[in-house]
Structures are given as C-alpha cells and as structure tokens.
C-alpha cells in the first residue's frame, strides 16, 4: 500500500477500534467521532496523520498528542465532557484546533502554537480562561471567557 488518505469510522457503534498497524504510516486523516470504544491513543505510530477528528466519544480527559505533534495540522475534539487542558505539546504545524461543546474551564497558554494556529474554536464551553492568544488566530464567536485573553502578541496587520 502506498497511500491511504482517509479512514472515516464516524457515527458507528464500534466498541473496539480496528488494528491499523499496517496502515499507520499511510493514514492522512482519521475520523472516529460518535463511537463507543474506550479512550486509547489509536493514532500512535500514525506518522502521516494530519487531521484527527475524535468527537462525541464521552472523553473526560484531553488525549496525549505527543506522537502526532510534529505533523498534525487539524485537531477536532468536540462534544465531549473535557473540563481542562492541562498540557498542550508544541505542535509545529497545527492550524486548526476545534474544542467546541465540551466543558472547558481551563486552557493552557497557547504559546506552543503561536506560529501556526489560525483557527481556534472554543464555542459552547463553560466559562473559559486562556492565558495568551496566538498570533494571526481567528477566534470563533460565542465563547464564554471569564476574562479576555492577552492579545499583545497579535499582529497589527490585517
């Protein structure tokens, strides 16, 4: 196999995740939202993974993204019950981070994402506090910030 672009297993009732060991190096996009398998880092060894969509799985903890931090460009973790993100690894290519419809109250400084993050969606969360916004970042509407994030590093050019 030379290229596997997308696996979309969303909106099924899977209780176990299939073994992707033989495909891990070719997988570009993985969509696994609305399934019932337990929290596992199924994206480990997915060296080509650029987009990960994993919403609606009743997750209560933010997953470890260390294995995909060097190449992940889009991460969609929506409709879960995550209340805090305690650590965000340096993600050198992340452009889109969607964490809407969780229960976020705490979010770490986004300084690890300041050079690449262009879209941040935290809509429909609890009252949330972000320490610092990344440069050139579009922030979705309907956030429930307890205070406005530090925007001193945002570019003055439009």
Beta strands, then each sheet from edge to edge (+ up, - down):
strand 1: 4-8
strand 2: 27-31
strand 3: 51-53
strand 4: 74-76
strand 5: 84-85
strand 6: 96-98
strand 7: 106-107
strand 8: 119-121
strand 9: 129-130
strand 10: 138-139
sheet 1: 1+ 2+ 3+ 4+ 6+ 8+ 10+
sheet 2: 5+ 7+ 9+
end
